[in-house]
Amino acid sequence: MERAVDQHMKAAHANKGSDPFKWAVLIAIGYECFEKYRETHGFTVSAPDLERWIFDEAALATHDGDCDYLALFAGRYDRYVKEKLP
């Protein structure tokens, strides 16, 4: 996942916050690395299993850094969080 998000690193979302793992998950979701480009990035876990894990365990709504703001405004994160991201 780190290699995938490194390819998408932009100054507009460089603040990783206090938990860089949550940031990486958000960037990967925003750039559709887990869905549309999963083979390109080498993800082998099924998309439904990954989505369920993110929703149940990642607590993305508590992230205090940047995300892909275009993805945020487009609602791409909505199904992964119980509450809206700040």
DAJOTA-V350590 format. One record per residue. N is the residue number from 1. RES is the residue in three letters. OMEGA is omega in whole degrees, 0 to 359 (* if undefined). Layout:
BEGIN
n=(N	N)
res=(RES	RES)
omega=(OMEGA	OMEGA)
END
This chain:
BEGIN
n=(1	2	3	4	5	6	7	8	9	10	11	12	13	14	15	16	17	18	19	20	21	22	23	24	25	26	27	28	29	30	31	32	33	34	35	36	37	38	39	40	41	42	43	44	45	46	47	48	49	50	51	52	53	54	55	56	57	58	59	60	61	62	63	64	65	66	67	68	69	70	71	72	73	74	75	76	77	78	79	80	81	82	83	84	85	86)
res=(MET	GLU	ARG	ALA	VAL	ASP	GLN	HIS	MET	LYS	ALA	ALA	HIS	ALA	ASN	LYS	GLY	SER	ASP	PRO	PHE	LYS	TRP	ALA	VAL	LEU	ILE	ALA	ILE	GLY	TYR	GLU	CYS	PHE	GLU	LYS	TYR	ARG	GLU	THR	HIS	GLY	PHE	THR	VAL	SER	ALA	PRO	ASP	LEU	GLU	ARG	TRP	ILE	PHE	ASP	GLU	ALA	ALA	LEU	ALA	THR	HIS	ASP	GLY	ASP	CYS	ASP	TYR	LEU	ALA	LEU	PHE	ALA	GLY	ARG	TYR	ASP	ARG	TYR	VAL	LYS	GLU	LYS	LEU	PRO)
omega=(180	178	180	184	176	179	184	182	178	179	183	178	183	181	183	180	184	180	183	178	178	177	181	178	180	179	179	176	183	180	176	179	182	186	187	185	185	180	179	182	175	178	183	178	182	180	178	178	179	179	179	180	180	181	185	193	190	178	185	180	179	181	183	178	181	172	173	188	175	177	178	181	179	179	183	181	190	184	182	184	178	178	179	174	179	*)
END
